[in-house]
Amino acid sequence: MLRWLRRHPAKTARFGERIVEAMREVGVLLIAFTPLDAALQPRDIHPVGVFLAVFLGAGLLLFFGALILEWRYSR
């Protein structure tokens, strides 16, 4: 697998860009839909709040992680 990646640097770069783009998109979706999910929950807010904090944290982690990876690889 590593030999193939070394032999095809253009494809490897495109693959890496797509992974970073997917991370960024999933992060944005998680961030955007966290308030909607909170508004639609019919249950008590405390257990839901913990879940939503994890949901939002995962979105922020993916989004900012993708930005850091993109910044790092662009240099």
C-alpha positions as CSV (number, residue, x, y, z in Angstrom):
1,M,0.0,0.0,0.0
2,L,2.7,2.5,0.9
3,R,4.6,1.7,-2.4
4,W,1.5,2.6,-4.3
5,L,1.2,5.9,-2.5
6,R,4.8,6.7,-3.2
7,R,4.4,5.9,-6.9
8,H,1.3,8.0,-7.3
9,P,1.9,11.3,-5.5
10,A,-0.8,13.2,-7.4
11,K,-3.5,10.6,-6.5
12,T,-2.2,10.5,-2.9
13,A,-2.5,14.3,-2.7
14,R,-6.0,14.3,-4.1
15,F,-7.0,11.5,-1.7
16,G,-5.7,13.5,1.3
17,E,-7.5,16.6,0.1
18,R,-10.8,14.7,-0.1
19,I,-10.4,13.3,3.4
20,V,-9.7,16.8,4.8
21,E,-12.7,18.2,2.8
22,A,-15.0,15.4,4.1
23,M,-13.8,16.1,7.7
24,R,-14.6,19.8,7.3
25,E,-18.0,19.1,5.8
26,V,-19.0,16.6,8.5
27,G,-17.8,19.0,11.2
28,V,-19.9,21.8,9.7
29,L,-23.0,19.6,9.6
30,L,-22.5,18.5,13.2
31,I,-22.1,22.1,14.3
32,A,-25.1,23.3,12.3
33,F,-27.5,20.5,13.4
34,T,-26.7,20.5,17.1
35,P,-29.2,23.4,17.9
36,L,-31.9,21.7,15.7
37,D,-31.4,18.4,17.5
38,A,-31.7,20.2,20.9
39,A,-34.9,21.9,19.8
40,L,-36.5,18.7,18.7
41,Q,-35.8,16.6,21.8
42,P,-38.9,15.9,23.8
43,R,-37.1,14.6,26.8
44,D,-35.5,16.3,29.8
45,I,-32.6,18.6,28.8
46,H,-29.9,17.3,31.1
47,P,-29.1,13.9,29.5
48,V,-29.7,15.4,26.1
49,G,-27.4,18.3,27.0
50,V,-24.5,15.9,27.6
51,F,-25.2,14.2,24.3
52,L,-25.4,17.5,22.5
53,A,-22.2,18.8,24.0
54,V,-20.4,15.6,22.7
55,F,-22.1,16.1,19.3
56,L,-21.0,19.8,19.1
57,G,-17.5,18.9,20.4
58,A,-17.1,16.2,17.7
59,G,-18.2,18.7,15.1
60,L,-15.7,21.3,16.3
61,L,-12.9,18.8,16.5
62,L,-13.5,17.6,13.0
63,F,-13.8,21.1,11.5
64,F,-10.8,22.6,13.2
65,G,-8.8,19.4,12.7
66,A,-9.5,19.6,9.0
67,L,-8.4,23.3,8.9
68,I,-5.2,22.5,10.7
69,L,-4.4,19.6,8.4
70,E,-5.2,21.7,5.4
71,W,-3.0,24.6,6.7
72,R,-0.2,22.1,7.5
73,Y,-0.2,20.4,4.1
74,S,-0.5,23.6,2.1
75,R,3.0,24.7,3.3
